[in-house]
Amino acid sequence: MRIIAGSYRSRTLKAPPGFSTRPTSDRLRETLFNVLAPRIQGAAFLDLYAGSGAVGIEALSRGAVQATFVERAPAAIRILRGNLEGLGIKSGFRLYPGSVGAFLRNAVEDRPRPIPYEVVYLDPPYDEEQEYKATLGLIGGAAAVLLAQGGLVIAEHRRKQAFNERYGSLRLMRQLKQGDAILCFYEVHSTALGPPLTNHPD
């Protein structure tokens, strides 16, 4: 894997061994950040199920002011730490070694709360549909307070999986399809005043 653009452009990243962690492809990351380009500079970025950290590191490379990585697998955490160290990234990030559900619940209860996130990215293993639904439900419910006004929540999932248009206060605004993957873009409904859902083919 390589970082696509920004201050760490073309630098390589390692991925955890085995098949339990599925890194987001370079092509899909490029598609994602083409969409996020107008809002990533100076943003706080939350990378859930971070794996190698490729998505959050790409955000830092492109000007995000802070990235939080949430990952519970020890092998993936070691790789993530190694990727950050290999790039010389020593600040502007937080690594939470635990489950996404625990992180979200704890962050809501923290005082003071962390700075609100402009972008939240979640990419659990494709087969764990309940994990997707539970996480989107939390973010659309009690954990919605962690989002900045107009913040985006993006879920990467397998193309054949069907997701709801609403999870609590989250409303589906856009879908991008590429190969076997789909990116679903959600906004908090109270601030989601933009155009209706748009589907984009390959």
HELIX and SHEET records of a PDB file:
HELIX    1   1 ASP A   26  ILE A   40  1                                  15    
HELIX    2   2 ALA A   54  SER A   61  1                                   8    
HELIX    3   3 PRO A   74  GLY A   86  1                                  13    
HELIX    4   4 VAL A  100  GLU A  109  1                                  10    
HELIX    5   5 GLU A  129  ILE A  139  1                                  11    
HELIX    6   6 ALA A  142  LEU A  146  5                                   5    
HELIX    7   7 HIS A  189  THR A  191  5                                   3    
SHEET    1   A 8 PHE A  93  PRO A  97  0                                        
SHEET    2   A 8 GLN A  66  GLU A  71  1                                        
SHEET    3   A 8 ALA A  44  LEU A  48  1                                        
SHEET    4   A 8 TYR A 117  LEU A 122  1                                        
SHEET    5   A 8 LEU A 147  ARG A 158  1                                        
SHEET    6   A 8 ALA A 181  VAL A 188 -1                                        
SHEET    7   A 8 LEU A 170  GLN A 178 -1                                        
SHEET    8   A 8 ARG A 166  TYR A 167 -1                                        
SHEET    1   B 8 PHE A  93  PRO A  97  0                                        
SHEET    2   B 8 GLN A  66  GLU A  71  1                                        
SHEET    3   B 8 ALA A  44  LEU A  48  1                                        
SHEET    4   B 8 TYR A 117  LEU A 122  1                                        
SHEET    5   B 8 LEU A 147  ARG A 158  1                                        
SHEET    6   B 8 ALA A 181  VAL A 188 -1                                        
SHEET    7   B 8 LEU A 170  GLN A 178 -1                                        
SHEET    8   B 8 THR A 198  HIS A 200  1                                        
END                                                                             
